[in-house]
């Protein structure tokens, strides 16, 4: 007996198609291609602390954060956490391992209650065969991310910690279009992202405040002197 979609099922698939249309990876795709994507997606809810995948797991598909936040990190042999990325709504993750046919090179964990869409590799590859436009969109987004990541590697490896922090605050300010930043991660997570320890980070934030570069209030940081931060980021001045 053929299965007819009930009103709830139909509404749900329309909601999912609408959400997929807002993902930068798929923006501009025609309705029928968005519906094809909605037909293969797996809608997942991850509670805080839930592992989306672990390092070494097979890359069976990639993910997009719909709401909440997911951190990508590695653990050192001593168990020290190094955060590599923080992803929020609309951002894909795990896609490089999938297209390279490799295992995931790091852990992905929900930092809060998060909704993620999972796109299985085999079904997605078949879709790309039918609609090459999907792959072109992805290439554009991924190349931008690669540039950002290359800059971040530069910042982390070549700059002193004050320069890394200055570059990160300027980056956040550009992303949010504001000089007032509400950090949505803890100081220890920020320290891990910048490759340092919380004590060092606190000391540097204190020095930046005393020199009038920033004003801090809990997790809120206001940039008072963007030029000074740029000089610090470019190693043209020291704290």
NUMAR-408210 format. One record per residue (C-alpha): residue number from 1; x, y, z. Coordinates in Angstrom, 3 decimals. Layout:
BEGIN
(rec NUM,(X,Y,Z))
...
***
This chain:
BEGIN
(rec 1,(0.000,0.000,0.000))
(rec 2,(1.567,3.363,-0.973))
(rec 3,(2.615,5.658,1.873))
(rec 4,(1.074,9.144,1.763))
(rec 5,(2.724,11.942,3.705))
(rec 6,(0.589,13.125,6.594))
(rec 7,(0.285,16.890,7.232))
(rec 8,(2.923,16.738,10.003))
(rec 9,(5.425,14.809,7.870))
(rec 10,(4.886,17.173,4.975))
(rec 11,(5.353,20.224,7.215))
(rec 12,(8.493,18.681,8.721))
(rec 13,(10.096,18.057,5.331))
(rec 14,(9.178,21.624,4.278))
(rec 15,(10.808,22.980,7.473))
(rec 16,(13.964,20.980,6.745))
(rec 17,(14.073,22.173,3.113))
(rec 18,(13.691,25.762,4.385))
(rec 19,(16.537,25.302,6.875))
(rec 20,(18.790,23.757,4.210))
(rec 21,(18.100,26.807,1.996))
(rec 22,(19.607,29.063,4.710))
(rec 23,(22.888,27.090,4.935))
(rec 24,(25.585,29.103,3.068))
(rec 25,(26.884,25.858,1.565))
(rec 26,(23.596,25.403,-0.314))
(rec 27,(22.419,28.985,-0.854))
(rec 28,(21.153,29.755,-4.327))
(rec 29,(20.290,26.150,-5.196))
(rec 30,(16.898,25.611,-6.888))
(rec 31,(13.989,24.187,-4.876))
(rec 32,(14.179,20.694,-6.411))
(rec 33,(17.861,20.335,-5.406))
(rec 34,(17.081,21.553,-1.874))
(rec 35,(14.329,18.916,-1.701))
(rec 36,(16.821,16.256,-2.867))
(rec 37,(19.113,17.296,0.003))
(rec 38,(16.201,17.230,2.474))
(rec 39,(15.448,13.662,1.357))
(rec 40,(18.893,12.389,2.445))
(rec 41,(19.531,14.492,5.570))
(rec 42,(19.469,13.018,9.098))
(rec 43,(18.263,15.559,11.682))
(rec 44,(20.114,15.041,15.005))
(rec 45,(19.861,16.647,18.431))
(rec 46,(23.049,16.503,20.518))
(rec 47,(23.019,17.278,24.230))
(rec 48,(25.833,19.239,25.863))
(rec 49,(28.968,17.065,26.102))
(rec 50,(27.692,14.618,23.453))
(rec 51,(30.351,13.408,20.972))
(rec 52,(29.206,13.967,17.388))
(rec 53,(32.214,11.888,16.353))
(rec 54,(35.571,10.883,17.837))
(rec 55,(39.048,11.051,16.351))
(rec 56,(39.646,7.963,14.188))
(rec 57,(35.931,7.322,13.465))
(rec 58,(35.155,6.540,9.841))
(rec 59,(34.091,9.646,7.872))
(rec 60,(30.682,8.308,6.818))
(rec 61,(29.233,11.754,6.161))
(rec 62,(29.535,15.413,7.071))
(rec 63,(27.589,17.690,9.387))
(rec 64,(26.148,21.203,9.460))
(rec 65,(25.348,23.007,12.735))
(rec 66,(21.752,24.269,12.649))
(rec 67,(21.674,25.642,16.202))
(rec 68,(23.973,25.499,19.222))
(rec 69,(27.767,25.135,19.052))
(rec 70,(30.204,22.320,18.327))
(rec 71,(33.909,22.322,19.168))
(rec 72,(36.507,20.403,17.184))
(rec 73,(39.540,19.468,19.262))
(rec 74,(42.417,17.059,19.719))
(rec 75,(43.856,15.652,22.931))
(rec 76,(47.599,15.582,23.573))
(rec 77,(49.123,12.328,24.919))
(rec 78,(48.954,13.986,28.391))
(rec 79,(45.219,14.613,27.916))
(rec 80,(45.503,18.380,27.287))
(rec 81,(42.733,19.678,25.037))
(rec 82,(43.653,21.793,21.997))
(rec 83,(40.579,23.394,20.426))
(rec 84,(40.959,23.681,16.640))
(rec 85,(37.591,25.171,15.645))
(rec 86,(34.318,26.353,17.134))
(rec 87,(31.354,26.008,14.773))
(rec 88,(27.934,27.676,15.068))
(rec 89,(24.687,27.840,13.066))
(rec 90,(25.066,27.314,9.310))
(rec 91,(28.664,26.061,9.458))
(rec 92,(29.689,22.649,8.058))
(rec 93,(32.231,20.382,9.725))
(rec 94,(33.751,16.962,9.066))
(rec 95,(33.520,17.493,5.308))
(rec 96,(37.217,17.200,4.420))
(rec 97,(37.559,13.679,5.834))
(rec 98,(34.393,12.683,3.996))
(rec 99,(35.532,13.856,0.563))
(rec 100,(39.030,12.468,1.070))
(rec 101,(37.543,9.113,2.143))
(rec 102,(39.459,9.257,5.443))
(rec 103,(38.758,8.871,9.137))
(rec 104,(37.930,11.958,11.205))
(rec 105,(41.228,13.555,12.348))
(rec 106,(39.816,15.096,15.564))
(rec 107,(36.915,14.965,18.049))
(rec 108,(33.650,16.885,17.633))
(rec 109,(31.642,17.607,20.790))
(rec 110,(28.470,19.641,21.410))
(rec 111,(29.235,22.582,23.742))
(rec 112,(25.533,23.084,24.449))
(rec 113,(22.232,21.579,23.289))
(rec 114,(22.766,21.550,19.505))
(rec 115,(20.864,20.556,16.395))
(rec 116,(22.977,19.221,13.537))
(rec 117,(22.127,17.949,10.072))
(rec 118,(24.057,14.861,8.956))
(rec 119,(24.572,14.249,5.224))
(rec 120,(25.638,10.618,4.510))
(rec 121,(28.589,10.432,2.126))
(rec 122,(27.229,7.856,-0.351))
(rec 123,(23.859,9.571,-0.849))
(rec 124,(25.538,12.977,-1.046))
(rec 125,(28.056,11.775,-3.652))
(rec 126,(25.177,10.496,-5.802))
(rec 127,(23.476,13.913,-5.538))
(rec 128,(26.655,15.720,-6.613))
(rec 129,(26.807,13.403,-9.642))
(rec 130,(23.332,14.665,-10.624))
(rec 131,(23.845,18.320,-9.554))
(rec 132,(27.448,19.547,-9.934))
(rec 133,(26.275,23.039,-8.803))
(rec 134,(26.170,21.704,-5.230))
(rec 135,(29.887,20.849,-5.413))
(rec 136,(30.782,24.300,-6.819))
(rec 137,(29.028,26.003,-3.907))
(rec 138,(30.910,23.817,-1.457))
(rec 139,(34.275,24.522,-3.109))
(rec 140,(33.735,28.251,-2.754))
(rec 141,(32.840,28.011,0.972))
(rec 142,(35.623,25.530,1.752))
(rec 143,(38.310,27.576,-0.014))
(rec 144,(37.323,30.634,2.074))
(rec 145,(37.558,28.508,5.212))
(rec 146,(40.960,27.172,4.139))
(rec 147,(42.253,30.740,3.802))
(rec 148,(40.945,31.571,7.284))
(rec 149,(42.525,28.427,8.697))
(rec 150,(45.873,29.197,7.014))
(rec 151,(45.788,32.668,8.625))
(rec 152,(44.936,31.124,11.997))
(rec 153,(47.882,28.683,11.700))
(rec 154,(50.114,31.673,10.922))
(rec 155,(48.768,33.519,13.951))
(rec 156,(49.218,30.533,16.254))
(rec 157,(52.653,29.489,15.077))
(rec 158,(54.351,32.785,14.249))
(rec 159,(52.898,35.253,16.757))
(rec 160,(53.531,35.609,20.473))
(rec 161,(50.432,34.997,22.629))
(rec 162,(49.528,38.743,22.950))
(rec 163,(49.647,39.014,19.133))
(rec 164,(47.451,35.915,18.773))
(rec 165,(44.889,37.316,21.195))
(rec 166,(44.921,40.732,19.462))
(rec 167,(44.454,39.075,16.036))
(rec 168,(41.606,36.925,17.412))
(rec 169,(39.777,39.914,18.956))
(rec 170,(40.103,41.880,15.695))
(rec 171,(38.832,38.852,13.749))
(rec 172,(35.793,38.551,16.072))
(rec 173,(35.129,42.284,15.776))
(rec 174,(35.116,42.053,11.952))
(rec 175,(32.869,38.968,11.991))
(rec 176,(30.335,40.603,14.323))
(rec 177,(30.680,44.143,12.965))
(rec 178,(31.044,45.529,16.493))
(rec 179,(33.752,46.746,18.888))
(rec 180,(31.818,45.239,21.837))
(rec 181,(32.337,41.461,21.969))
(rec 182,(30.499,38.965,24.128))
(rec 183,(32.753,35.914,24.374))
(rec 184,(30.567,32.840,24.057))
(rec 185,(33.317,30.561,25.339))
(rec 186,(35.041,30.358,28.728))
(rec 187,(38.451,31.905,29.341))
(rec 188,(40.009,28.426,29.546))
(rec 189,(38.467,27.471,26.181))
(rec 190,(39.769,30.719,24.673))
(rec 191,(43.214,29.949,26.112))
(rec 192,(43.085,26.494,24.508))
(rec 193,(42.041,28.005,21.162))
(rec 194,(45.034,30.371,21.309))
(rec 195,(47.460,27.648,22.389))
(rec 196,(48.158,29.007,25.874))
(rec 197,(47.018,28.528,29.511))
(rec 198,(44.269,30.482,31.354))
(rec 199,(46.748,32.190,33.739))
(rec 200,(48.773,33.607,30.838))
(rec 201,(45.593,34.717,29.064))
(rec 202,(44.326,36.534,32.187))
(rec 203,(47.684,38.286,32.592))
(rec 204,(47.634,39.469,28.950))
(rec 205,(44.006,40.658,29.178))
(rec 206,(44.992,42.623,32.309))
(rec 207,(47.926,44.260,30.512))
(rec 208,(45.761,45.095,27.474))
(rec 209,(43.210,46.743,29.798))
(rec 210,(45.862,48.766,31.648))
(rec 211,(47.281,49.998,28.342))
(rec 212,(43.816,51.166,27.229))
(rec 213,(43.546,48.716,24.320))
(rec 214,(40.433,46.984,25.654))
(rec 215,(37.927,47.136,28.493))
(rec 216,(36.831,43.850,30.052))
(rec 217,(33.749,43.033,32.085))
(rec 218,(33.404,39.282,32.702))
(rec 219,(33.043,37.701,29.278))
(rec 220,(32.390,41.067,27.611))
(rec 221,(35.380,42.688,25.916))
(rec 222,(35.200,46.126,24.331))
(rec 223,(37.887,47.164,21.849))
(rec 224,(39.001,50.725,22.726))
(rec 225,(42.065,50.993,20.481))
(rec 226,(41.796,48.886,17.299))
(rec 227,(44.978,50.436,15.826))
(rec 228,(46.930,49.450,18.947))
(rec 229,(45.619,45.885,18.659))
(rec 230,(46.608,45.773,14.975))
(rec 231,(50.137,46.892,15.889))
(rec 232,(50.257,44.163,18.529))
(rec 233,(48.941,41.563,16.068))
(rec 234,(51.570,42.602,13.514))
(rec 235,(54.337,42.587,16.175))
(rec 236,(54.865,46.344,15.684))
(rec 237,(54.440,46.873,19.410))
(rec 238,(54.821,44.805,22.578))
(rec 239,(52.754,44.716,25.729))
***
